[in-house]
Amino acid sequence: MAPLPDFHRRGLIWFSRHSQVDLPWDALELEGGQRLATAAKGIYKPAGSDYALSVSQRIGSTYDDDLVELAEGWSGPARYHQEGPTTVDAPFPRYPNEGLFQCMKDKVPVGVLVQISKVPSIYTVIGLARVADWEEGSFLLVPAKEDSLPEASQPAKDSWQPPERDEREKVKANVVRRRGQAAFRRKVIAAYKGRCAVTGADVLPALDAAHISPYSGPASDHIENGLLLRTDIHALFDLGLLAIDPSTMRCLLDSSLTGTEYADLEGRRLRLPAEESKWPSPLALEGHRLWARL
């Protein structure tokens, strides 16, 4: 197995962390300008890596792909057509398909993008996929997780240098909010009376309307799929380090949080809305708990 360059591994982590987020084309890059996709081809095999980093489905593509169906939530498996046709003389064109073939051979995941708007050019980041097979000109993609990433090669360590430009305003300008997100936030804030369901914190700018089951379209913005969480608690929830036992409505913590400032959250009961009809869905909470393995 060829070493996975550090920039490639950071790119795959980016895809995992931005799953089900809508972004404009020019925001699909790492800090420092490293691109995460290419406008020239649907399969992006960056220079300096033996593996494909991403695959993208564009509106109006002539290829027979299934990825567009994943824009409303990753369920997999999905077919992704290779670059170019399969012929008797060239049953498997080597470039850039070779990058995906190497991903399949060495079990290196690939990022998945689906274009949802042409003007402006907006893409949904589906997340990470594993290339499970290749048959009759198409790769078979199935969901993958960040913990499936191989170790990165170790480059020579350079001393840190401050960035040449401030990226913060660019990030603020580039992130595209999902349709209905503002309305969902208002509903969740009202249901939980403006207080974090876990900590009781009441500083609204530090509170997030969190989806229990990952966002997969407008139907996800149901009050029973929402929790009002302080930003750091939201991060723990999304990383699977904190979950809720639906039978007791009490917090469960990953063992890695033992001895940390979050340890006292273990067993803490959720602050529930006054109206039972707005309580979080036990089915959604159980699905998240099983995913988090808590």
VOBA-1610 file (N, C-alpha, C; in pm, whole numbers, padded with zeros to 5 digits, always signed):
BEGIN
Met+00084-00120+00000Met+00000+00000+00000Met+00087+00124+00000Ala+00060+00216-00093Ala+00137+00340-00100Ala+00101+00432+00017Pro+00197+00508+00069Pro+00167+00600+00178Pro+00061+00701+00136Leu-00025+00737+00227Leu-00128+00837+00201Leu-00074+00974+00240Pro-00053+01064+00144Pro+00002+01196+00178Pro-00083+01268+00282Asp-00020+01350+00362Asp-00091+01420+00469Asp-00205+01505+00414Phe-00183+01576+00301Phe-00289+01661+00247Phe-00408+01577+00203His-00381+01455+00155His-00490+01367+00111His-00572+01321+00232Arg-00504+01283+00338Arg-00575+01240+00458Arg-00657+01354+00517Arg-00601+01476+00518Arg-00675+01591+00570Arg-00797+01619+00483Gly-00784+01595+00353Gly-00898+01612+00263Gly-01010+01515+00294Leu-00976+01389+00321Leu-01078+01290+00354Leu-01145+01321+00488Ile-01068+01369+00583Ile-01125+01411+00711Ile-01222+01526+00689Trp-01186+01618+00599Trp-01275+01731+00566Trp-01409+01679+00514Phe-01406+01581+00424Phe-01530+01526+00370Phe-01614+01463+00481Ser-01550+01394+00573Ser-01623+01332+00683Ser-01689+01436+00772Arg-01617+01543+00802Arg-01668+01646+00895Arg-01772+01736+00829His-01776+01742+00696His-01871+01830+00627His-01987+01752+00564Ser-02010+01630+00609Ser-02117+01549+00553Ser-02252+01619+00560Gln-02326+01619+00446Gln-02459+01677+00432Gln-02459+01829+00452Val-02351+01894+00413Val-02343+02041+00410Val-02340+02086+00265Asp-02412+02194+00233Asp-02414+02250+00099Asp-02313+02364+00090Leu-02225+02359-00010Leu-02118+02458-00023Leu-02102+02502-00168Pro-02061+02628-00191Pro-02031+02671-00327Pro-01900+02608-00374Trp-01883+02605-00506Trp-01766+02539-00565Trp-01635+02592-00509Asp-01624+02724-00494Asp-01495+02778-00453Asp-01465+02756-00304Ala-01558+02695-00230Ala-01532+02662-00090Ala-01481+02519-00074Leu-01472+02445-00184Leu-01428+02305-00178Leu-01276+02298-00182Glu-01215+02345-00076Glu-01069+02343-00066Glu-01027+02343+00080Leu-00905+02294+00105Leu-00849+02298+00238Leu-00786+02434+00263Glu-00762+02464+00389Glu-00689+02586+00422Glu-00553+02582+00354Gly-00519+02686+00285Gly-00395+02688+00210Gly-00417+02672+00060Gly-00542+02642+00020Gly-00574+02639-00122Gly-00575+02503-00187Gln-00547+02395-00114Gln-00549+02260-00173Gln-00691+02224-00212Arg-00714+02200-00343Arg-00847+02169-00393Arg-00892+02030-00348Leu-01025+02014-00335Leu-01085+01888-00296Leu-01158+01821-00412Ala-01167+01892-00524Ala-01231+01839-00645Ala-01177+01918-00762Thr-01202+01870-00883Thr-01156+01940-01002Thr-01272+01964-01097Ala-01271+02078-01164Ala-01376+02110-01260Ala-01358+02033-01390Ala-01237+01981-01412Ala-01207+01914-01539Ala-01266+01774-01547Lys-01270+01704-01434Lys-01315+01565-01434Lys-01397+01536-01309Gly-01484+01435-01318Gly-01563+01395-01202Gly-01480+01322-01099Ile-01376+01251-01143Ile-01286+01181-01052Ile-01162+01268-01032Tyr-01133+01303-00908Tyr-01018+01389-00880Tyr-00908+01306-00815Lys-00800+01288-00890Lys-00680+01221-00840Lys-00570+01327-00833Pro-00547+01385-00716Pro-00451+01494-00706Pro-00308+01450-00730Ala-00229+01541-00782Ala-00087+01515-00801Ala-00023+01486-00666Gly+00065+01389-00663Gly+00133+01356-00539Gly+00065+01247-00460Ser-00045+01191-00512Ser-00114+01082-00443Ser-00148+00972-00543Asp-00140+00848-00500Asp-00176+00735-00586Asp-00326+00708-00585Tyr-00400+00781-00501Tyr-00542+00753-00482Tyr-00629+00870-00527Ala-00753+00838-00567Ala-00852+00941-00595Ala-00895+01002-00462Leu-00912+01133-00459Leu-00955+01202-00338Leu-01107+01219-00335Ser-01168+01243-00452Ser-01312+01266-00454Ser-01373+01226-00587Val-01504+01205-00584Val-01584+01187-00705Val-01701+01283-00695Ser-01744+01337-00809Ser-01854+01433-00809Ser-01953+01401-00920Gln-02079+01426-00890Gln-02188+01411-00987Gln-02237+01549-01022Arg-02233+01585-01149Arg-02274+01718-01191Arg-02411+01714-01257Ile-02484+01823-01244Ile-02613+01836-01311Ile-02591+01827-01462Gly-02670+01744-01529Gly-02657+01729-01674Gly-02551+01633-01718Ser-02491+01556-01625Ser-02387+01461-01661Ser-02442+01356-01758Thr-02361+01316-01853Thr-02401+01214-01949Thr-02380+01072-01895Tyr-02313+01061-01781Tyr-02287+00930-01722Tyr-02409+00880-01644Asp-02424+00748-01642Asp-02533+00684-01571Asp-02489+00655-01429Asp-02505+00755-01342Asp-02461+00743-01203Asp-02581+00747-01109Asp-02559+00698-00985Asp-02663+00699-00882Asp-02642+00807-00777Leu-02532+00881-00785Leu-02497+00970-00674Leu-02600+01079-00649Val-02668+01124-00753Val-02763+01233-00735Val-02871+01193-00635Glu-02902+01064-00624Glu-03001+01018-00528Glu-02951+01032-00385Leu-02822+01046-00367Leu-02765+01054-00233Leu-02767+01195-00176Ala-02806+01294-00258Ala-02807+01433-00211Ala-02907+01452-00097Glu-03006+01364-00087Glu-03104+01373+00020Glu-03071+01278+00135Gly-02951+01229+00140Gly-02910+01143+00252Gly-02842+01017+00202Trp-02725+00988+00259Trp-02647+00873+00214Trp-02712+00745+00264Ser-02748+00657+00170Ser-02801+00526+00208Ser-02723+00415+00141Gly-02663+00442+00020Gly-02577+00346-00048Gly-02639+00209-00058Pro-02586+00118-00139Pro-02473+00145-00229Pro-02516+00226-00351Ala-02417+00279-00423Ala-02444+00361-00541Ala-02342+00330-00649Arg-02385+00340-00774Arg-02294+00318-00886Arg-02235+00451-00931Tyr-02106+00448-00967Tyr-02040+00567-01022Tyr-01963+00524-01145His-02000+00578-01260His-01940+00537-01386His-01795+00583-01396Gln-01711+00496-01448Gln-01571+00531-01469Gln-01559+00643-01572Glu-01442+00703-01578Glu-01413+00804-01679Glu-01391+00735-01813Gly-01476+00767-01911Gly-01462+00707-02042Gly-01534+00574-02052Pro-01554+00525-02175Pro-01627+00400-02195Pro-01540+00277-02176Thr-01606+00165-02153Thr-01537+00036-02150Thr-01542-00024-02290Thr-01427-00062-02343Thr-01420-00121-02476Thr-01340-00251-02469Val-01341-00325-02579Val-01263-00450-02585Val-01115-00420-02571Asp-01071-00311-02635Asp-00929-00276-02631Asp-00889-00210-02499Ala-00984-00144-02436Ala-00954-00074-02311Ala-01062-00105-02208Pro-01060-00226-02150Pro-01163-00264-02053Pro-01161-00180-01926Phe-01044-00121-01898Phe-01034-00038-01779Phe-00938+00077-01806Pro-00988+00190-01864Pro-00899+00305-01889Pro-00825+00344-01761Arg-00696+00372-01772Arg-00614+00383-01652Arg-00624+00517-01582Tyr-00645+00627-01656Tyr-00639+00756-01587Tyr-00764+00836-01618Pro-00835+00892-01518Pro-00803+00892-01374Pro-00864+00776-01297Asn-00922+00679-01369Asn-00985+00565-01301Asn-00887+00488-01212Glu-00758+00493-01248Glu-00659+00420-01170Glu-00660+00463-01024Gly-00692+00592-01000Gly-00697+00640-00862Gly-00807+00572-00782Leu-00924+00555-00844Leu-01034+00486-00776Leu-01005+00337-00762Phe-00939+00281-00864Phe-00904+00140-00857Phe-00809+00115-00739Gln-00713+00207-00718Gln-00622+00194-00605Gln-00696+00209-00472Cys-00796+00298-00469Cys-00878+00311-00348Cys-00948+00179-00316Met-00999+00114-00421Met-01067-00014-00402Met-00968-00120-00353Lys-00851-00124-00414Lys-00751-00225-00381Lys-00700-00211-00238Asp-00674-00086-00196Asp-00613-00064-00065Asp-00711-00017+00042Lys-00842-00015+00006Lys-00948+00022+00101Lys-00930+00165+00154Val-00895+00256+00065Val-00885+00398+00099Val-01017+00466+00060Pro-01086+00532+00153Pro-01213+00595+00118Pro-01196+00712+00022Val-01308+00759-00031Val-01308+00871-00125Val-01423+00964-00088Gly-01402+01095-00105Gly-01507+01192-00079Gly-01609+01195-00191Val-01736+01223-00158Val-01844+01222-00256Val-01916+01357-00255Leu-01934+01414-00376Leu-02001+01543-00394Leu-02113+01529-00497Val-02224+01600-00475Val-02334+01603-00571Val-02372+01749-00596Gln-02370+01790-00722Gln-02407+01926-00756Gln-02559+01940-00747Ile-02605+02044-00674Ile-02749+02066-00660Ile-02794+02196-00725Ser-02699+02279-00770Ser-02732+02403-00839Ser-02618+02438-00934Lys-02654+02484-01055Lys-02551+02522-01152Lys-02516+02669-01142Val-02614+02755-01121Val-02589+02901-01109Val-02665+02952-00988Pro-02594+02979-00876Pro-02451+02954-00856Pro-02422+02805-00843Ser-02297+02766-00860Ser-02258+02626-00852Ser-02248+02584-00706Ile-02345+02501-00661Ile-02351+02457-00523Ile-02345+02304-00521Tyr-02269+02251-00427Tyr-02256+02106-00412Tyr-02296+02063-00271Thr-02361+01948-00262Thr-02383+01883-00133Thr-02268+01787-00108Val-02205+01800+00008Val-02100+01707+00048Val-02170+01584+00107Ile-02166+01472+00037Ile-02232+01351+00085Ile-02155+01289+00200Gly-02022+01294+00194Gly-01938+01235+00298Gly-01835+01140+00238Leu-01801+01036+00311Leu-01700+00940+00267Leu-01765+00812+00215Ala-01704+00756+00110Ala-01750+00629+00055Ala-01631+00536+00040Arg-01659+00407+00043Arg-01560+00305+00014Arg-01590+00245-00122Val-01487+00228-00205Val-01505+00167-00337Val-01506+00016-00318Ala-01625-00042-00324Ala-01642-00183-00290Ala-01615-00276-00408Asp-01639-00228-00532Asp-01627-00318-00646Asp-01626-00236-00774Trp-01594-00303-00884Trp-01602-00245-01019Trp-01661-00349-01111Glu-01761-00307-01190Glu-01827-00403-01279Glu-01884-00331-01399Glu-01847-00378-01518Glu-01903-00327-01644Glu-01897-00175-01653Gly-01784-00120-01615Gly-01764+00023-01632Gly-01806+00111-01516Ser-01858+00054-01408Ser-01904+00134-01295Ser-01839+00086-01165Phe-01804+00182-01080Phe-01757+00153-00945Phe-01878+00146-00852Leu-01874+00056-00756Leu-01980+00046-00656Leu-01931+00112-00528Leu-02004+00215-00483Leu-01965+00290-00364Leu-02059+00257-00248Val-02004+00240-00130Val-02082+00216-00010Val-02033+00313+00099Pro-02118+00344+00197Pro-02078+00441+00301Pro-01952+00398+00375Ala-01874+00498+00416Ala-01753+00473+00495Ala-01748+00576+00607Lys-01668+00546+00710Lys-01652+00638+00823Lys-01508+00686+00830Glu-01490+00794+00906Glu-01357+00853+00920Glu-01258+00755+00982Asp-01308+00664+01067Asp-01215+00571+01132Asp-01162+00464+01037Ser-01206+00469+00909Ser-01153+00376+00810Ser-01031+00432+00738Leu-00989+00553+00776Leu-00876+00616+00707Leu-00745+00548+00746Pro-00658+00524+00647Pro-00524+00472+00679Pro-00437+00583+00737Glu-00328+00545+00796Glu-00236+00644+00851Glu-00172+00724+00738Ala-00144+00851+00766Ala-00079+00937+00667Ala+00071+00913+00669Ser+00134+00938+00555Ser+00280+00937+00553Ser+00329+01055+00634Gln+00449+01046+00689Gln+00500+01149+00777Gln+00597+01240+00703Pro+00554+01360+00665Pro+00643+01452+00597Pro+00743+01515+00695Ala+00846+01569+00639Ala+00942+01641+00723Ala+00871+01758+00791Lys+00898+01774+00919Lys+00828+01876+00996Lys+00890+02013+00973Asp+00806+02107+00932Asp+00851+02244+00915Asp+00800+02327+01031Ser+00873+02433+01062Ser+00827+02524+01167Ser+00702+02596+01119Trp+00611+02623+01213Trp+00483+02686+01179Trp+00505+02829+01131Gln+00430+02866+01029Gln+00433+03002+00978Gln+00291+03058+00979Pro+00273+03183+01018Pro+00138+03240+01015Pro+00085+03244+00873Pro-00048+03224+00854Pro-00104+03228+00718Pro-00088+03366+00656Glu-00079+03367+00522Glu-00060+03492+00452Glu-00187+03576+00444Arg-00302+03510+00463Arg-00427+03585+00457Arg-00524+03530+00561Asp-00618+03611+00602Asp-00718+03572+00700Asp-00831+03499+00628Glu-00850+03370+00660Glu-00949+03288+00591Glu-01088+03299+00654Arg-01099+03364+00772Arg-01226+03357+00843Arg-01342+03420+00769Glu-01320+03537+00709Glu-01429+03601+00637Glu-01469+03521+00515Lys-01370+03458+00451Lys-01399+03375+00334Lys-01490+03259+00373Val-01462+03196+00488Val-01545+03085+00533Val-01687+03133+00560Lys-01699+03248+00627Lys-01832+03299+00657Lys-01911+03328+00530Ala-01843+03378+00428Ala-01910+03414+00304Ala-01946+03294+00220Asn-01868+03187+00232Asn-01885+03073+00144Asn-01986+02970+00191Val-02005+02955+00323Val-02094+02851+00372Val-02237+02883+00333Val-02304+02786+00272Val-02443+02804+00229Val-02534+02732+00328Arg-02628+02805+00388Arg-02720+02745+00482Arg-02819+02654+00410Arg-02855+02543+00472Arg-02958+02457+00416Arg-03091+02530+00419Arg-03175+02503+00319Arg-03308+02562+00316Arg-03384+02520+00440Gly-03450+02616+00507Gly-03530+02587+00624Gly-03453+02583+00754Gln-03320+02599+00750Gln-03241+02586+00870Gln-03277+02692+00973Ala-03300+02815+00930Ala-03334+02923+01023Ala-03467+02893+01093Ala-03564+02843+01018Ala-03694+02811+01076Ala-03681+02696+01176Phe-03600+02597+01142Phe-03577+02483+01232Phe-03514+02532+01362Arg-03417+02620+01352Arg-03352+02674+01472Arg-03453+02746+01560Arg-03540+02825+01500Arg-03641+02898+01578Arg-03733+02801+01652Lys-03774+02694+01583Lys-03863+02595+01646Lys-03795+02528+01765Val-03670+02491+01748Val-03599+02419+01854Val-03573+02512+01972Ile-03535+02636+01946Ile-03513+02733+02055Ile-03640+02754+02134Ala-03753+02767+02063Ala-03881+02788+02132Ala-03918+02667+02216Ala-03899+02547+02162Ala-03938+02426+02234Ala-03856+02409+02362Tyr-03729+02443+02357Tyr-03640+02423+02473Tyr-03621+02552+02553Lys-03707+02650+02526Lys-03705+02776+02601Lys-03569+02843+02603Gly-03494+02825+02493Gly-03365+02893+02481Gly-03257+02840+02572Arg-03269+02714+02617Arg-03168+02656+02707Arg-03116+02524+02650Cys-02986+02502+02664Cys-02925+02376+02620Cys-02992+02259+02690Ala-03030+02158+02613Ala-03100+02042+02670Ala-03014+01962+02766Val-02882+01976+02757Val-02792+01900+02844Val-02741+01985+02960Thr-02692+02107+02930Thr-02627+02188+03034Thr-02715+02297+03093Gly-02821+02336+03021Gly-02904+02446+03066Gly-02851+02583+03027Ala-02740+02587+02955Ala-02682+02715+02911Ala-02786+02794+02830Asp-02789+02927+02850Asp-02892+03008+02786Asp-02838+03123+02701Val-02711+03113+02659Val-02652+03216+02572Val-02679+03175+02427Leu-02778+03236+02364Leu-02826+03191+02234Leu-02718+03180+02127Pro-02624+03277+02115Pro-02521+03262+02011Pro-02434+03137+02028Ala-02433+03081+02149Ala-02352+02961+02176Ala-02434+02833+02171Leu-02560+02843+02123Leu-02648+02727+02116Leu-02676+02690+01971Asp-02680+02558+01944Asp-02706+02507+01810Asp-02834+02424+01809Ala-02908+02434+01700Ala-03020+02344+01676Ala-02963+02219+01610Ala-02943+02115+01688Ala-02877+01994+01638Ala-02979+01895+01585His-02945+01830+01473His-03025+01721+01421His-02980+01591+01488Ile-03075+01513+01538Ile-03041+01384+01599Ile-03001+01285+01490Ser-03091+01264+01394Ser-03058+01189+01273Ser-03003+01289+01172Pro-02893+01257+01103Pro-02829+01354+01013Pro-02927+01415+00913Tyr-02905+01540+00882Tyr-02989+01612+00788Tyr-02991+01541+00653Ser-03112+01515+00602Ser-03126+01450+00472Ser-03238+01512+00392Gly-03257+01643+00409Gly-03362+01713+00336Gly-03459+01779+00433Pro-03556+01854+00380Pro-03650+01930+00465Pro-03723+01846+00569Ala-03751+01718+00539Ala-03822+01633+00635Ala-03743+01614+00764Ser-03611+01636+00759Ser-03527+01621+00878Ser-03550+01733+00978Asp-03606+01845+00931Asp-03624+01962+01018Asp-03753+01951+01100His-03778+01832+01155His-03894+01810+01241His-03851+01831+01385Ile-03939+01890+01466Ile-03902+01923+01603Ile-03857+01799+01680Glu-03914+01680+01648Glu-03875+01558+01718Glu-03736+01509+01678Asn-03680+01568+01573Asn-03544+01533+01532Asn-03444+01640+01575Gly-03487+01726+01668Gly-03400+01836+01709Gly-03367+01835+01857Leu-03250+01888+01888Leu-03208+01912+02025Leu-03139+02048+02028Leu-03164+02126+02130Leu-03091+02252+02146Leu-02970+02222+02233Leu-02850+02237+02174Leu-02727+02200+02243Leu-02625+02314+02238Arg-02554+02331+02347Arg-02439+02422+02346Arg-02341+02372+02241Thr-02271+02464+02176Thr-02188+02428+02061Thr-02090+02314+02091Asp-02025+02315+02205Asp-01929+02209+02235Asp-01999+02075+02260Ile-02117+02080+02321Ile-02194+01958+02343Ile-02243+01903+02209His-02281+01992+02119His-02321+01952+01984His-02207+01878+01914Ala-02086+01930+01929Ala-01970+01866+01867Ala-01949+01726+01923Leu-01961+01711+02056Leu-01946+01579+02117Leu-02055+01484+02067Phe-02176+01535+02052Phe-02289+01454+02004Phe-02264+01408+01861Asp-02219+01499+01775Asp-02194+01465+01635Asp-02076+01371+01617Leu-01981+01375+01711Leu-01865+01286+01703Leu-01892+01150+01767Gly-02011+01133+01825Gly-02044+01007+01888Gly-01980+00989+02025Leu-01936+01099+02086Leu-01876+01091+02219Leu-01980+01110+02328Leu-02098+01155+02291Leu-02209+01173+02384Leu-02336+01127+02313Ala-02417+01051+02383Ala-02545+01006+02328Ala-02649+01011+02439Ile-02775+00986+02401Ile-02885+00989+02497Ile-02952+00852+02499Asp-02969+00797+02619Asp-03044+00672+02635Asp-03192+00706+02626Pro-03262+00662+02521Pro-03402+00701+02504Pro-03495+00645+02611Ser-03454+00538+02680Ser-03540+00479+02783Ser-03540+00560+02912Thr-03431+00635+02935Thr-03419+00715+03058Thr-03402+00864+03030Met-03374+00897+02904Met-03344+01035+02864Met-03224+01090+02942Arg-03127+01003+02966Arg-03005+01044+03036Arg-02883+01032+02945Cys-02782+01113+02974Cys-02662+01120+02889Cys-02572+00998+02909Leu-02515+00954+02798Leu-02415+00849+02797Leu-02287+00908+02739Leu-02172+00878+02799Leu-02046+00936+02754Leu-01949+00827+02710Asp-01869+00860+02609Asp-01760+00774+02568Asp-01653+00773+02678Ser-01585+00660+02692Ser-01484+00646+02797Ser-01370+00746+02783Ser-01351+00799+02661Ser-01243+00896+02642Ser-01268+01027+02716Leu-01392+01049+02762Leu-01425+01172+02834Leu-01412+01155+02986Thr-01379+01034+03030Thr-01358+01011+03173Thr-01243+01097+03223Gly-01266+01166+03333Gly-01162+01251+03390Gly-01153+01389+03328Thr-01238+01419+03231Thr-01239+01552+03169Thr-01347+01638+03232Glu-01354+01762+03189Glu-01455+01853+03244Glu-01597+01810+03208Tyr-01610+01717+03111Tyr-01743+01671+03070Tyr-01787+01547+03148Ala-01702+01492+03234Ala-01731+01365+03301Ala-01860+01372+03383Asp-01892+01489+03440Asp-02010+01497+03525Asp-02141+01498+03445Leu-02131+01495+03311Leu-02252+01486+03230Leu-02305+01342+03224Glu-02223+01244+03259Glu-02265+01104+03258Glu-02388+01087+03347Gly-02496+01036+03291Gly-02617+01011+03367Gly-02707+01132+03386Arg-02663+01249+03337Arg-02746+01368+03354Arg-02871+01356+03268Arg-02986+01389+03324Arg-03111+01377+03251Arg-03131+01496+03158Leu-03183+01468+03042Leu-03208+01570+02942Leu-03316+01666+02990Arg-03299+01794+02962Arg-03403+01894+02987Arg-03501+01887+02871Leu-03621+01843+02895Leu-03718+01819+02787Leu-03815+01936+02772Pro-03867+01956+02651Pro-03969+02061+02630Pro-04091+02037+02717Ala-04162+02144+02748Ala-04282+02133+02831Ala-04389+02049+02760Glu-04397+02062+02627Glu-04496+01986+02550Glu-04436+01853+02509Glu-04500+01744+02550Glu-04447+01612+02520Glu-04440+01586+02370Ser-04528+01650+02293Ser-04528+01632+02148Ser-04400+01684+02083Lys-04322+01763+02158Lys-04198+01819+02106Lys-04075+01749+02164Trp-04095+01644+02240Trp-03982+01569+02293Trp-03906+01502+02178Pro-03777+01478+02196Pro-03700+01412+02089Pro-03749+01270+02065Ser-03743+01227+01940Ser-03788+01095+01900Ser-03702+00986+01964Pro-03761+00893+02041Pro-03682+00782+02097Pro-03615+00699+01988Leu-03684+00684+01874Leu-03626+00605+01764Leu-03499+00672+01710Ala-03505+00806+01694Ala-03388+00879+01645Ala-03274+00873+01747Leu-03308+00891+01876Leu-03205+00885+01980Leu-03140+00747+01986Glu-03221+00643+01970Glu-03166+00507+01974Glu-03075+00481+01854Gly-03116+00532+01738Gly-03031+00517+01619Gly-02897+00585+01637His-02899+00705+01697His-02773+00777+01723His-02690+00702+01826Arg-02756+00650+01932Arg-02682+00578+02036Arg-02613+00454+01979Leu-02683+00382+01894Leu-02624+00262+01833Leu-02508+00298+01743Trp-02524+00409+01667Trp-02414+00454+01581Trp-02292+00491+01664Ala-02316+00557+01777Ala-02206+00600+01865Ala-02148+00485+01946Arg-02220+00371+01948Arg-02176+00251+02024Arg-02162+00281+02173Leu-02262+00351+02225Leu-02262+00384+02368Leu-02380+00315+02436
//
